[in-house]
Amino acid sequence: MTNSAGILRVNNGSLPTSCTATTLTRNGLGSCAAGAYMQGAHLGAGIRICCPAALNGTEILDPSPGQSSTQQEGMHACPGTTSGPLPDFVTGTSSSGDAFSCIPEQ
């Protein structure tokens, strides 16, 4: 739907019915439950928006201890550890946004 200025509104401000807000902590990070990916976050409030998906690989932390973070297109990103059509998914983040937990698309 577009408004009178011709701007397309993609999100009406409500969550898809399968996504939920959470304050769960796993792996020392604010995270989604196992089997879910992070669609968005309010880092200051410690809230993550998580959506279910078929994710069942081994989670990795980025950056790993003593390493610098993975960068893609000038932004911190999960490292590409799969050869599939989709990238790895963010499943959690530190309160500063400097550390991610990531899991490969299966």
MOFENTA-V393556 format. One record per pair of residues at least 12 apart in sequence whose ideal C-beta (glycine too) atoms are under 8 Angstrom apart, sorted by the first residue. I is the first residue (numbers start at 1). J is the second residue. Records with the same first field share a line. If there is no record, write none. Layout:
# MOFENTA-V393556
I->J + J
This chain:
# MOFENTA-V393556
15->49
16->51
18->51 + 52
19->39 + 49 + 50 + 51 + 52
20->49 + 50
21->47 + 48 + 49 + 50
22->47 + 48 + 49 + 50
23->46 + 47 + 48
24->48
26->92 + 101
27->59 + 61 + 92 + 101
29->61 + 92 + 93 + 94 + 99 + 100 + 101
30->43 + 46 + 48 + 92 + 93 + 94 + 95
31->48 + 91 + 92 + 93 + 101
32->48 + 50 + 51 + 91 + 92
33->50
34->55
35->52 + 53 + 54 + 55 + 56
36->50 + 51 + 52 + 53 + 55 + 91
37->50 + 51 + 53 + 55 + 89 + 90 + 91 + 103
38->50 + 89 + 90 + 91 + 92 + 93
39->51
41->93 + 97
43->93 + 95 + 96 + 97
46->95
48->92 + 93
53->89
54->106
55->89 + 91 + 103 + 104 + 105 + 106
56->106
57->103 + 104 + 106
58->103
59->91 + 101 + 102 + 103
60->79 + 81 + 101 + 102 + 103
61->99 + 100 + 101 + 102
62->76 + 78 + 79 + 99 + 100 + 101 + 102
63->99
69->98 + 99 + 100
76->97 + 98 + 100
78->90 + 100 + 102
79->102
81->102 + 104
82->104 + 105
84->104 + 105 + 106
85->105
86->105
87->105
88->102 + 103 + 104 + 105
89->102 + 103 + 104 + 105
90->102
91->103
